[in-house]
């Protein structure tokens, strides 16, 4: 989990891939995974773990990705990675 307010680029990239996987996911399927680089090696992680990686990230989400999440009905208060991660995890747990 990120301790400061800023996430490195590869972590933000992993999270944005998790957003895409979340948007394409049907809840009757297992939780999707995305690739995340650890020590220069790609490792598949569940999208919920990718959400946790930006849990405290105050960086601003790209507008296109943020609007996609709003359009799918998520209640997101701020356009930050952390707010989007929290909203998606809440949606997963609500199902």
C-alpha positions in Angstrom: 0.0 0.0 0.0 1.2 3.5 -0.8 2.2 5.5 2.2 2.6 8.9 0.6 0.3 10.9 -1.6 2.1 10.1 -4.9 2.3 6.8 -6.8 5.1 5.9 -9.2 4.2 5.6 -12.8 4.3 1.8 -13.0 1.9 1.6 -10.1 -0.5 4.1 -11.7 -0.3 2.1 -15.0 -1.2 -1.1 -13.1 -4.1 0.7 -11.5 -5.4 2.0 -14.9 -5.2 -1.5 -16.3 -7.2 -2.6 -13.3 -9.8 0.1 -14.1 -10.1 -1.4 -17.6 -10.4 -4.9 -16.2 -13.1 -3.8 -13.7 -15.1 -2.1 -16.4 -15.0 -5.3 -18.6 -15.7 -7.7 -15.7 -18.9 -9.5 -15.3 -19.6 -10.2 -11.6 -20.4 -13.8 -12.3 -16.8 -14.4 -13.3 -13.8 -14.7 -11.0 -12.1 -11.4 -10.1 -9.8 -10.4 -12.9 -6.0 -10.0 -12.6 -3.7 -7.5 -14.2 0.1 -7.5 -14.7 2.2 -5.6 -12.2 6.0 -5.3 -12.5 8.0 -6.4 -9.5 11.8 -6.4 -9.8 11.4 -6.0 -13.6 9.3 -9.1 -13.8 5.5 -9.0 -14.6 3.4 -10.7 -11.9 -0.4 -11.1 -12.2 -2.3 -9.6 -9.2 -6.0 -9.4 -8.6 -7.5 -6.0 -9.4 -8.4 -5.5 -5.7 -4.7 -5.7 -4.9 -4.1 -3.0 -7.5 -6.7 -0.9 -5.8 -4.9 -1.2 -2.6 -1.6 0.0 -4.2 -3.1 3.5 -4.7 -5.3 3.5 -1.6 -3.7 6.8 -0.3 -2.7 8.2 -3.7 -3.9 11.8 -4.1 -2.7 12.0 -7.7 -5.5 13.1 -10.1 -7.0 10.4 -12.3 -7.0 10.9 -16.0 -10.3 12.4 -17.0 -11.3 9.7 -19.5 -10.9 6.9 -16.9 -12.6 8.9 -14.2 -15.6 9.6 -16.4 -15.9 5.9 -17.4 -16.2 5.0 -13.7 -18.8 7.7 -13.1 -20.7 6.5 -16.2 -20.9 3.0 -14.8 -22.7 4.4 -11.7 -19.9 4.6 -9.1 -20.3 7.2 -6.4 -16.8 8.9 -6.4 -16.4 12.1 -4.5 -13.0 13.2 -5.8 -11.0 12.7 -9.0 -8.1 11.0 -7.3 -6.6 7.5 -7.7 -7.5 6.8 -4.0 -11.1 7.8 -4.3 -11.6 5.7 -7.5 -9.9 2.7 -5.9 -12.1 2.9 -2.8 -15.3 3.2 -4.9 -14.4 0.2 -7.0 -13.5 -1.9 -4.0 -16.8 -1.0 -2.4 -18.6 -2.0 -5.6 -16.8 -5.4 -5.5 -17.7 -6.0 -1.9 -21.3 -5.0 -2.5 -21.8 -7.7 -5.1 
